[in-house]
């Protein structure tokens, strides 16, 4: 099944460290933690540039500013596709797609990836803060390893606030981002390929 563009939106991540690459995380390292009853989303976004060196020792992140993850070279999709449902429950691809497509540029990469972990492990709202801290105490796969750009034809854009959105590979916006330019703000973006499924 093909889906139209979402306009507003395992391997270790090998994107460069924000401090090393010049992709500086957001300036507020202590943003408010909050949850929503619907899916128990738990957000804790951003690290300051000043805190980045300390954070790389104890807290890892997949958040970046102004990057675009385009399709893997071996992605079979010719347009953005909605990930199929499975009898055993929602897949990681379904959770990621639903969260980002319904709330473009609202959540960070960390928020989305942790939500997958939380749902797969049936965490309660009370367990989320400690579980998130533990989850990011070690490096996690970033969206280069996500099935959305690897299999289902979605490019993943992280904006200047580190919030993510999806763009189908058939869209003009996808082409502009792939060329290194944010079609909305005009800002320069760094472009990376999603990881190949086959070696």
N, C-alpha and C positions, 0 to 999 in steps of 0.2 A: 504494500500500500504506500502510495506517495503522499507526502504532506506538503502543504504550501509553506512558504518561508515564515519563520518565527522572527518577526521584524525586530522586536525589542530584545529580544533573544529568541603472573603479574610481575610487571617490570618496574624498576625504580625510575622515577622521573629523572631525565638527564638534561633538563633545561639548566642553564647556569644559575648559580646562586644570585639572588637579586643584587646584592652588593657588588659582586664581581661583574655582572652584565650591564649595570647601569639601570636595570629595571627595579626601581626603588619601591618597596611596599608602602602602603598608606601610612600617613603620619601619626595616626592615633593608635598606640599599642594596647589601649585599654577600652575598646568599644564595649558597649553594653551587651551582655549576654541575654538572650531572650528565647522563648519557645512559643510555638503555636500548637494548640490542641489538636489540629487536624492531623499533622504528621510529626509533631514534636520536633520541629526544626530547631536547631540550636546553633546560633551564629556567634562567632567570636573572631571577627575579621581583622586582619592587618597586623603588621609589625612596623615599628618606626625604623627609619634608616639607622638611627643611633643604636637601636636595640638589635639590629640584624646580626651582628657578630655574636652577641650573647645567645640569640635565638637559635643560631645554627648549631650550638652546642647542646641545647636542651629541648628546644621546640622546633619542629620542622614545619614547613608550609609548602603548599603547592600554588599559592597565590602569586600572581604577577600583574604588573601594569602593562597595558598597551601591547598585548601579544595576540596572535591569531594562530590557532592550530588548524591547519588545513588537512584535507583527507590524506590517508595513507596511500602510498603508491599502488597498493594492491586492493584498495577498497572497491567492491563490485557495484556500488550504488551509483546511478546516474542522476539522482535527485535525492533530496532529504526524505527519508522513510521513517515512519513511526515504528519503533521496535515492537515486535509481536508479543502478545501475552503468552505466558506459559502456565500449564496446569498447576505447577508447584508453587505458584505465586509470582510476584513481580521480580523481574530480573534487574540487575544493576543498570542496564541500558534503559529499562522502563522507568525506574526511579529517577535517574538522571534527566531523561527527556521530559518527564512530567514536571519535575521541579523547575527546570530552566525554562521550558516553553510556556508554562503558566505564569512565571514570574521573571521575565527577562531583565537582566541587569539589576537584580535584587540580591542575589546570593553570590558568594565567592566560590571558587573552586573547592576550597577547604570545606565550606558549608555543605556542598553537594556530595562530595566524596564521603564525608563523615555521615551524612544522612543515610547513604547506602549501607554503611557499616552498622548504624544504629538499627535500621529496619531488619537487616539480615540477622541481627543478634537479639531482636525483640527487647531493646532497652526501654526502660521506663523513663519518664521525665526526670525523676530524681537521680537516675544513674548517669544522665547525659554529661554533666560537667566533668566528673572524674573520668568517665570513659573517653571523652574528647581529649582531655589532657594526656591520657595514656596513649590514645590512638596516634597523636602527633608527637609523641616522645621519640618516634623513629620515623625515617623517611617513608613516604607513601607514594604509590604510582600517581602521576599527574594525568591530565586529560589527554596527553599523547597516547596513553594506554587505554583510553575509553573506547568502548564499541561504537559510540556515536560517530567519531571521525574515522574509525577503523573499518566499520561495516555498514553503517546506516546513512552515510552521505551528509553528515552535518559538520560544518566548521564551527569551532568554538572560539569566540572572541572574548577576551578579558580587557575591560576598558581601563581608563585612568584611575578608577576607584576600585579596581580589582574585581568588579562584578562581571558575571558571565552571561552571554546570550548565544543563541544558535542561529546559523544561517545555512540554508540548504545550498548544496554545491551548484544548483542550477540557477542561482539568483545573481543579479548584478552586484549586490552587496558582497557576496562571497568573492566575486572576482576582484572587487576593489580592495578588500581586505587581504586577499592573496597577493596583491601587488604592493602591499605594505602601507595602505592608507585607510584610515577610519572614514567610512562614507558619511558619517554624521558630523563628527567634530573636525575632520580633516587632519587629525593627529597621525603622526607616523607610528606604525605598528611593526613589531618584530614578528616574522613569520616562521613557523616550524611545521614540519610534517608530523602527522600522527605515526606511530610505530607500525611497521608492517605486521600482518598476521602470519605470513609465511616467511621463512628464512631464505 
